[in-house]
Amino acid sequence: MTAKLVLACSVCGSRNYSVPSNRNQSVRLELKKFCNTCNAHTLHRETK
């Protein structure tokens, strides 16, 4: 079983996506994804 990262919208804070993790990273993952709440493409950041 692999660990998953949860991505949250940086604008509204809703947690929309989960991706498989690569724990060799020292920085938090940031991706530009579509947010249904904001109805736009926004920056999504890895949460704790």
C-alpha positions, 0 to 999 in steps of 0.5 A, spaced: 500 500 500 502 506 497 501 513 501 497 518 498 498 526 498 492 530 499 492 536 495 488 543 497 486 549 493 490 555 495 484 559 494 478 556 497 482 551 501 477 545 499 481 538 498 479 536 491 485 531 489 489 525 492 495 523 488 500 517 490 506 520 494 514 520 493 517 521 500 523 522 497 521 530 496 523 535 501 519 540 498 511 540 498 508 538 491 504 544 488 500 543 481 495 547 477 489 543 477 481 545 476 477 546 482 470 545 482 468 550 488 472 556 485 470 553 478 477 555 475 484 552 474 488 554 481 494 552 485 493 546 489 498 545 494 500 538 498 496 538 505 499 535 512 
